[in-house]
Amino acid sequence: RHLQAMEVEIDGKPEKLAPGAQIRDAENRVVVPASLSEKSPARYVVDGAGMVCRVWILSPREAAELPPPPYPK
C-alpha cells in the first residue's frame, strides 16, 4: 500500500521506491503509487541500493498459483 510520496508498505514495513520505479496493476497497466489499494498481492524487485524498483500487482489467478509462504523453522 502507498504511505506517502515515494514510500510504500510491503509486508508491514515501509520501503522506499527507487527513482523511476514502475508499478503495474493486475491488467499490466502502469499506475502511480497513490492509486494502490490497501492490500494487494504483489511481487517486487529491489535495486542495488535496496529500493523497490519494480512492482507487479497480481491478478486473482496469479495470486492463487503462488506457492505458500515459507514458514519459520
N, C-alpha and C positions, 0 to 999 in steps of 0.2 A: 504494500500500500504506500501511497505517497505521504510523506511527512511535511516537507517544506522545500522550496527551491529545488536543489539538486540532491535531495536526500529521500530515500525510500526505506521502508522497513521490510526486511526479509528474515523469516524465521524468528520474529520477535526482537530483532536488533536493528538499529539504524545502520544504513550503508550509504556511502556517497556514490553518486552517479558520476562517471567519467565525463569529461568534456566530449560532446558529440555522441553520448550514449544513445542507443537506439532501443526502443521498446516496441514490440509488435504484439498486437492483440490476437485473439483466437482465430480471426479471419486473415491474419498475416498483414494487417494494416499498421502503419507506423502511428503511434499515439504519443501524446505528451504525458509526462509523469502525473500531472494534476488530474488526468482523466481515469486513473487507476481506481478500481473499486476496493473496498475494504480488504477482502481476501480473495485471491485468485491463485489457483495452482500455476506455477511457472517454473521455467528453467532459466538459468542465467550464467553468464561468463564474467569473470573478473580479469582486469588487465594486470600488467606487471606491477603497478602501484597498489593493487588490491582494491581498485574501484570497479564498480559494476559498469561494464561497457555494453553488454547486450542482454536483453530480456525477451523471452518468448512466453506470453500468456498461453496456457494450454487450453485446447478445446475439451469439452467433457469426455470425448472419446480418447483423446491423448492422455488425459489425466487418469482415466480408468485403466489404461495399458501400462502405467508406471509400476515398477516393482515396489513392494512395500518398503518403507524406510528402514534403514539398518537400526537394529536395537542395540543399546549398550550392553557390553559383556559384564 
